[in-house]
Amino acid sequence: MSLFDDLSRFLESRLDEFLKANPHLELQALEDQLRGQEESAIALFADLKRRENQLEEGILSTAQAVQRWHARIEKAKAAGRQDLVTPAQEREAALLRQGNHLWGQMKGVKERLEQTRLLQQRVKAKRQEVKAKIAQAEAARASSRATETASSTAGWNQSPYRLYNQPLDPLEETFQRWETEAELDELKRKMGR
């Protein structure tokens, strides 16, 4: 087991415990996951679109090369240059294989584009459903909100992008000071023996 696996398992178990203790946040967690999936689908769609454009350019370029080599073959045949006809035909055949390969890739990319578009639409619809349920749950909670519950989940509602390891984080400073004092007290006790 790697350290990452252990840490990941620990964080998942802590999240599960937190959500069980605060069931009203479960929908928000689901909405966060769906948002992440939707963003991933959008990014994948953009990547696939870029790949489709690259393949289209490659197919066009290959088709132009096939036309050029086909004309060269005809020109070599007309001039009676059999020494040039055979290699030119081999080149044309290689280009046709390359074009066929690119065409197959583009067909696969187009299928994945459609699948990604449908997935993104399904995730978006599910996310909207979850948002509606969150709004309903918030309305129900607002009527019976308890101070204890609100304060115990305040950290959940803060931005996940806020950095807690900044040097001026007051909570971190308080804990470090408290932990240092506890260690000093323990050392004093040990030295006093």
QUIDALIN-V641793 format. One record per backbone hydrogen bond with DSSP energy under -1.0 kcal/mol. CO is the residue of the C=O (numbers start at 1). NH is the residue of the N-H. E is the energy in kcal/mol with one decimal. If there is no record, write none. Layout:
co;nh;e
CO;NH;E
CO;NH;E
//
This chain:
co;nh;e
2;6;-2.2
3;7;-2.8
4;8;-2.8
5;9;-2.6
6;10;-2.4
7;11;-2.8
8;12;-2.4
9;13;-2.3
10;14;-2.5
11;15;-2.5
12;16;-2.6
13;17;-2.5
14;18;-2.6
15;19;-2.8
16;20;-2.2
17;21;-2.1
18;22;-1.3
22;25;-2.2
23;26;-1.4
25;29;-2.4
26;30;-2.2
27;31;-2.6
28;32;-2.4
29;33;-2.2
30;34;-2.6
31;35;-2.4
32;36;-2.2
33;37;-2.3
34;38;-2.7
35;39;-2.6
36;40;-2.2
37;41;-2.5
38;42;-2.3
39;43;-2.3
40;44;-2.7
41;45;-2.6
42;46;-2.2
43;47;-2.3
44;48;-2.8
45;49;-2.4
46;50;-2.2
47;51;-2.4
48;52;-2.6
49;53;-2.2
50;54;-2.3
51;55;-2.6
52;56;-2.6
53;57;-2.3
54;58;-2.4
55;59;-2.8
56;60;-2.5
57;61;-2.6
58;62;-2.4
59;63;-2.8
60;64;-2.3
61;65;-1.9
62;66;-2.6
63;67;-2.3
64;68;-2.3
65;69;-2.6
66;70;-2.5
67;71;-2.3
68;72;-1.7
69;73;-2.2
70;74;-2.2
71;75;-2.3
72;76;-2.8
73;77;-2.6
74;78;-2.5
75;79;-1.7
76;81;-2.9
77;80;-1.1
80;82;-1.3
81;84;-1.6
81;85;-1.5
82;86;-1.5
84;88;-1.8
85;89;-2.5
86;90;-2.2
87;91;-2.2
88;92;-2.5
89;93;-2.5
90;94;-2.3
91;95;-2.3
92;96;-2.4
93;97;-2.4
94;98;-2.4
95;99;-2.8
96;100;-2.4
97;101;-2.4
98;102;-2.6
99;103;-2.5
100;104;-2.3
101;105;-2.3
102;106;-2.6
103;107;-2.3
104;108;-2.1
105;109;-2.4
106;110;-2.6
107;111;-2.0
108;112;-2.3
109;113;-2.5
110;114;-2.1
111;115;-2.4
112;116;-2.7
113;117;-2.6
114;118;-2.4
115;119;-2.5
116;120;-2.8
117;121;-2.0
118;122;-2.4
119;123;-2.9
120;124;-2.4
121;125;-2.4
122;126;-2.5
123;127;-2.6
124;128;-2.2
125;129;-2.0
126;130;-2.5
127;131;-2.6
128;132;-2.1
129;133;-2.2
130;134;-2.6
131;135;-2.4
132;136;-2.1
133;137;-2.9
134;138;-3.0
135;139;-2.2
136;140;-2.3
137;141;-2.7
138;142;-2.7
139;143;-1.1
146;150;-2.2
147;151;-2.4
148;152;-2.0
149;153;-1.1
153;157;-1.1
159;162;-1.2
166;169;-1.6
169;173;-2.3
170;174;-2.5
171;175;-2.4
172;176;-2.7
173;177;-2.7
174;178;-2.5
175;179;-3.1
176;180;-2.6
177;181;-2.6
178;182;-2.2
179;183;-2.2
180;184;-2.6
181;185;-2.6
182;186;-2.1
183;187;-2.4
184;188;-2.7
185;189;-2.3
186;190;-2.3
187;191;-2.6
188;192;-2.0
//
